[in-house]
Amino acid sequence: MARKKKHPNGNNGATLGFEAELFKAADKLRGNMEPSDYKHVVLGLIFLKYISDAFEAKHQALLAEDPLAAEDRDEYLAENIFWVPKEARWSHLQANAKQPAIGSLIDEAMRAIEKENESLKGVLPKDYARPALNKVMLGELIDLISSIALGEDGIRSKDVLGRVYEYFLGQFAGAEGKRGGEFYTPRCVVRVLVEMLEPYRGRVYDPCCGSGGMFVQSERFVEEHGGRIGDIAIYGQESNYTTWRLAKMNLAVRGIDADIRWNNEGSFHKDELPDLKADYILANPPFNVSDWGGERLREDVRWKFGVPPVGNANYAWLQHIFHHLAPNGTAGVVLANGSMSSNQSGEGEIRKAMLEADVVDCMVALPGQLFYSTQIPASLWFLARNKSGKHPSPSGRGAGGEGRAARDRRGHVLFIDARKMGVLVDRTRRELTDEEIKRIADTYHAWRGEPGAGDYADVPGFCKSATLEEIRKHGYVLTPGRYVGAAEQEDDGEPFAEKMARLAAQWRQQRDKAAQLDAAIEANLRELGV
């Protein structure tokens, strides 16, 4: 009997059970406001509740130990807790939630927090007093958010609020459709990247970081596997100012310290981190961007494998990312499926150069309907600076942090075809299950020859370790379906001769029925004089 698939939000703690109801309640209060506007109203308040709860928990603990220390800002800074002035604390806003001036009070609270915390300057929304924003709705929203993590201790409260913030981000991305995809990568796709790259320790970079989901999952991964927040250093760039603000708040809610730059010129034209060499790069660049200003970048140190076409940024992203990899670094990149086979405007030659340089480690074909912004299926590219296995990455498979020696993979590329995976969570969107994510990641680790990962074997229809010579024969096309072949059919135990006789009888029966139907139609037409 086939094993029942686990729901994508299975037992890995993806949701707490009440987020969906909470979002429904918040969405009812939205009225006619567009989701793109409403998300800033809601997420700003959740953020305010988070930093206020974190501050109050620490404040109460310090008061019990040493009242003087409770007013020492360094005590809070040491634990990455923001200083919250009295007029900005959630209790003050909750007490005045039904006042007509509640919008102005929230704006003043946001300004006070930014003034006291340099890292939040220019990040928080401050337009709650605008006339178009219904103040009754605002008061009800404060009451609703006040119920989040009520009665939980400080650490648990922070975790609950962080997960609510992440859940709401995803829901707003779904509500906004294509525009939502610009700031949010589906959680299951991020988890595949994180589980395959395993960023336990080192520098993690995302050149187009959106709302920061890659970083949240990386930090969570470290914690779940016995590491510590802070074992990884996080760097990112984002060209959209509104999205950058979401990322800053998202990371702050999770207690993640990161160097995230707002770069309105974009990573190509004004690389804010030109000297960064990252151990891990996780990225979901916008697909097939045609207006990336490539005509102004015909000569660039990053174009090691060829000048990317002006009309499509896919291979510019791949080369920018490879340029920023440390000597033993690895990268996982989400790209449109066309990137695996396109030969337009020199893309095929760039792909050939990358393969001949042996920098492509693994290719994964994803199922369709995973993304809010597009229904077309996407692929994952995994790049590696060093495939020899002689120089382990800076992380370790376990709490001890020992190096991960891997086998020599030079001259080989792993292909994984996951197009048939995933379960529909609504009419238009699909998610990968916990078991499917684990199967993909485990296959990659076994192929790399990592300790404790088990033995690798090709599985027809799912995975294949192909040589460079095989890839040359396929014209340097990297579509996994070309390499993995068809899945093996399960043997039903019926003897071959009996099966052929049964199938032949079925065919004759269908043929006779078709002949009888043709004769009946012909007779009816004759009666009608046709």
N, C-alpha and C positions, 0 to 999 in steps of 0.2 A: 504494500500500500504506500502511495506517495506520502512523504512527510509533509505535514501541514506547515505552510509558511508562516513565520512569525511576523506580526505587524511591524512596519518600519520603526515605530516608536515602542518596540518591544520592552524587554526588562533592562535596558541599559540606562534607564533614568532619563530618557529624552524629554518626557513631560511629567508633570506632577499630578495630572488628572484633572485639575480645575482650570488650567489655562484656557481651554476651549470655551468653557462657560463664562469665564471672566472676559474673554475677548468678545463673546456675543453680547454680553451686557454693555461693554464699552462701545461696541459698534452700534447698538440701539440708540445710544446718546448722540451719535454722530449727526443724525438728522440729514440735511441736504449737503453737508460739508463734504468736499472731495477727500477721498482717502489720502491723497498726496499731501493735503494740508493737515488733516486730522492726525496723521501719524506723529507729526511734530508736537502737537498739543499733548497727546497721550504719552509718548515716549519721554518728553521733557518732564512730565509730572512723575512718571515712574522713576526716572533718574533722580529727581529731587527727593523722592521718598527714600530711595536707596541710600544716598549720601547722608541724609538726615538720620536714618536708622543706624547706619554704621557709626556716625559721630555720637549719637545718643548712647549707644551701647558702650563705646569706649569711655565716654564722659562719665557714665554711671560707675563703671569699673574703677576709674581713677579717683572719683569722689570717695569711694569706699576705702581706697588705699591712702590717698594723699590729696586733700582738697586743693592744695596749691598746684600740684601737677596737672589737675583737671583743666587749668587755664593755660598750660604750657603747650603751644602749638607744635613744638618739636615732638612731643609725646605721640601726637596723631600722625605727623609726617613720617615718623619712624615705622609706622605700620601701614603706610600708604592710605591713610584716611584723610579725607578733605576736612578742612576747618569750616564749620557751618555757624554763622552768626545767629544770634537769638531770633532776629526777625525773619530768618530764612528757614527756620526749623519747621518740620512738617506739622508738629503739634500746633504751632501758631497759625498755619494756613488752614488746618482742619477746624480749628475753633472759629475761623472767620469764613468758612466755606459758603455760607448762605448770605454773606454781605454783598451788596451790589459792587463794591470796590475790589472783589476778590481777584479780578484780572490784574489790577494794578499791584496788589499785594504779591502776586506770583512773580510779576516782572521785577519788582523791587528785590524779591528774594533771589532771583536769578542773577541780578546785577551784583548783589552783595556777595554771593558765592564766587562769582568771577573775580571780583575785586580782591577777595581774600586768597584766591588760589590761582596763581599765574598760569598753570597748565590748562585751565579751563577758559581762559580769556578768549572771547569771540566764539565760544562753542555752544552755549546754552540758548534756547529759544527765549525771546523776550518780547513777544507781541500778544500776550494774553489779554491785554486791556483793549485791544482793537474792538471797535463797535460791532463788527460783524460776528464776533465770537459770543455766543449765547452764554450769559453768566450763570443762569440757572443750570444749564448743562455742565458748566465748569464745576459748579459746586457739587453736583451729583457725581461727577467723575472723581473728584477728590474723595468723596465718601467711599466710592467703589475701590479706589486704589488704597485707601486706608485699611481695607480688609486684607490686603496682601501681607502674608507673613505675620499676621496679628498673633501675638502670644509666643512667637518663636524666639529662641535666643539669638544673640548677635550674629554668630557665624551662619546659623541656619537661615536667619532672616535675609542676610546678604545673598546667600545662594538661591533662595526662592525668588527674590526680586530679580536677580541676574537671569534666571531661567525664564521668568515671565517676560522680561525685556526681549530676550532672544526669540521667544515664541511670537510675541507681538510683531517683531520685525518681519518674521516670515509671513505672518498673516497679512500684514500691510503690503508686502511685496506681491502676494497673490491677488489682493484686491486691486492693485495698480496695474497688474498684467505686465505688458512689455516694459513699461517704465520701472516697475518694481524690480525687474531682473537686472537693472543697471546698478542697484546697490546691494543686491542679495543673491548669494549663491546657495542653492538648495542644500540643506544640512547633510543629506545622504551623500551628495557629491563631495562635499568638503571632507566628510568622514572617510571616504575611499582614499582621497589624497593623503590625509593624515595617517591613516592606518598603514598605508603602503610605505610612506617615507619615514614614519616613526621619529619625529623630531623631539628626542628626549633632551638633548643638550646641544647648545650652539646658537648660531645666528639664523633667524628666520626672517625672510623678506617676502613682501608682496608688492609689486610695482603698480598695482591697480586695485587697492585693497577694499574698495566698496565700504560696507559697514563693519568690516573687521572680522567676519565670520571665520576666516582661515586661522586667525590668531587665537580666537576663543577656543576653537577645537584643539589647536596645538597645545595650549596651556592645560586644557582639560585632559588631554591625552597624557601629558607628563604627570599630572596629579594621579590619574587612575592607575598608572603603572609605577607608582612608588617614588616618583621624582618630586621636585619642589618647584613651585612658581618662582621664577627667577633663574632657573637652570637654563632657560632660553632667553636670548635677547631679541627683541622684536623691532623690525623696521618696516616702514611702508610709505607709499605715496598714493595720493588720490587727487584727481584734477577737479572733481565736482565739490564745491565748497559745502553744499548742503549734506552731501554724502559723507564728506570728511567729518563734519560735526556729529553725524550719527555714529561713525566709527569711534571717535573720541569718547562719546558717551557710552557706547557699547563696551569698550575696553575698560573704562572707569568703573562701570557697574560690576564687571567681573574682577575688579581689583588688579588689573593687568597694567603694568608700566610698559609703555611702548613709545618709540620715536616715530610718530606718524606725521608726515609732512603734507600740508595742503600745497599743491603745485598746480596752479591754474594753467600752466603751459604744457603740462603732461610730462610723463617720464621720458619720452623720446627727445623733446626739444629743450628741456631744462631738467636734466637728471639731478635731483636734489641730493643723491647719495652716490656720486660718481666713483668713489673709491671703495664702496662696500663690496666685500666678497662674502657671500652668505653660504652657510652650510646646507640650508634648505630654502628652497623657493617654492611657494604655493601660489598659483595665480589663476584667475578666471578673467582673462582680458575680454573686452567686447568683441563679438564675432565679426569677422570680415569687414572691419572698418575701412572705408574708402577715402575718408577725408582726414587722414592722419598727418598731413603735411610732409609726406615722403619726398616731394620734389625739392624740399629744402635740406634734405639729408642724404644726398647722393654719396658723400664720402664721410664715413664715420668708423671709428675704431671698433664699434660693436658688430659691424657687418663682416664677420670673419668668414662666413660661408657663402657670401654673395649679397649684392645689393637688393633689398626687398622691393617688390613692385610698388609704385605710387598708389595703385588702386586697391591695395589690400594689405592690412597691417599684420596679418597672421605671422608671417616669417620675420617681421621686425620684432614682434613680441618674443618669439622663440630665441632670436639672437640676442636681444637685450637681456633676457633672462639667463642665457648661457654665459654671457659676458660677466654677469654678477655672481657666478658660482665660484666658491672657493675651490682649491685644487682637488679636494675629495668630495665636493658638494654634489647634491642631487636635487632635481626639480620636478615638480608635477604641474602640468599646465592643461587647462581646459580649452579646447579649440573646436571650431566647427569641423564636421566630418570631411569637408572638402579639402582641408589642409593635408590630409593623408595621401591624396592622389592627384591634386591639381598640378597641371603643367603650364598654366598660364603665366605669362610675363616673367618667366625665369624661375618660378617657384619649384618646378621639378628639379632644376639644376641645384638650387639651394638645398633641397631635401637630399639629393644625391651626395652633395658635399658633406652634409652632416652625417650621413650614413658611412661614407668612406672614412670620415674622421672618427667613426665609432663612438659618437656621443649620444646616440639614441639607445636607451636601456629597455624600455617597455612601451607597448601601445595597448590601450584599452578602448574598445568600442562600447559605448553606453547605449542603453535603450532610449527611445524617444519619449517625449512628454515628461521629462524630468525638470525642465526649466520653465520659469514663469514668463521669460521674455521671448521664447521661441518654442515651437513644437518639434523642430527638427532635432534629430539625435546629434550628440556631440561625442568627442573622443578625448581621451587623456593621453598626453605625451609625457613620458618620463625621461629626463635627460640626466646624464652622469658624466662628470669630468674624468673620473677614473674607474674603469671597469675591471681593472686587473685583480682586485680583491686583496692586494698586498698592503693597502693603506686603509684601515678601517675608518669609518666615519666617526665624528666626535661624540656620538651618542652611544648608548649601550642598551642591549635588550634586557632590561631589568633594573632594579633599584641600585645595584652595585655600580652601574655606569661603565662596565667594562667595554672595551672596544668590540665592534661587530665585524670580525673578519668574515669575508665572503669569498666565494670561489671566483676564479678567473672567468669573466663573461665576455671577454673581448672577441669580436667577430660574431656575436650572437645577439639577437633581439627577441624578447618574449612578447608574444601576441596573445591577448585575452579578448575573447568575444563575449561580451555581457549583454548583447542586444535583446536576448529573450528573458532577461531578468527583470525584477521589479513587480510591484503590485499597484493597481489603481487605487488611489486614495480619494479621488473624486472623478467626475466625468472627464476631466481634461488633464489630470496630472498623475504621474506615477512616482513611486519612491522605491529605492532599494531596501531590502530587509536587512536586519542585523546579520543573518546567516549568509546572505549574498555578499555583503561587504566583507565579512570574514573570509569567505571562500576566495574572493579576488585577492585580498591582501595576503592570505596564507600561501596562495599559489606563487605570488611574486617573491615572498621571502624564501620559500623552498627553492625556487629557481635561482635565486641569488646565492644559495648555499649557506644561509645564516645558521648559526648554532641553534639547535632546538626547533628548527622550522620544519624538519621532516625531509623526505626525499621528493624530488620533483619528477613528474612524468607527464608527457604530452597527453592531453585528453581530447580526442576527436570532437570537433564542434565547440570546444571551449578554449583550449590553450595549446600553444605550439612554440617551442624554442627553435627559431629559424636562423640559419647561417646567413652571413652576408652574401654568399654566393647564391643562395635561394632568392634573396631579396633582389639581387641584380637581375635574375631571370624574370622577375615580375616587374621590371622596369622601375625599381625603387619605390613602388607603391607600398604604402604601409597599412592598408586596410586589413584588419585581423581576419575577416572572412575569407580572404584569399589564401591564408596559411593554415588555419585551424581545421579546415575541411568540414565534413558533415558529421553530426553526432552518430555514434553507433546505435543501431536499433536493438532493442531488447529482444532476445530470443524467446519466442513463446512456446518452444518445445514441440511444435507441430512438424512432423517429418516433411522434407522438401517435396517429395512426390505427391503426398496427400495435399499439401498446400497448393501446388500448381494445379492439381485436378479440381480442387475447390474453387480456385480463382477462375479457371477456364469455364466451369459450370456457371458461375455467377455472370461471367461475361456473355455466354450464350443466352442466358435468361434475359439479360438486359437487351441484347441484340434482338431477340424474338419480340420483346415488348415494343421496342422501337419500330419494328417492321409492322406489327399489328396496328400501332398508332398511325403510321404513315398510310396504311391501307384504308383505315377508317376516315382519315382526313380526305383522301382522294375520293372515296365514295360520296362523302357529304358535298364535296365540290361539284361532282358530276350531277347530283340531284339539284344543285342550285344552278346548273347550266354553265358553270365556269370551266 
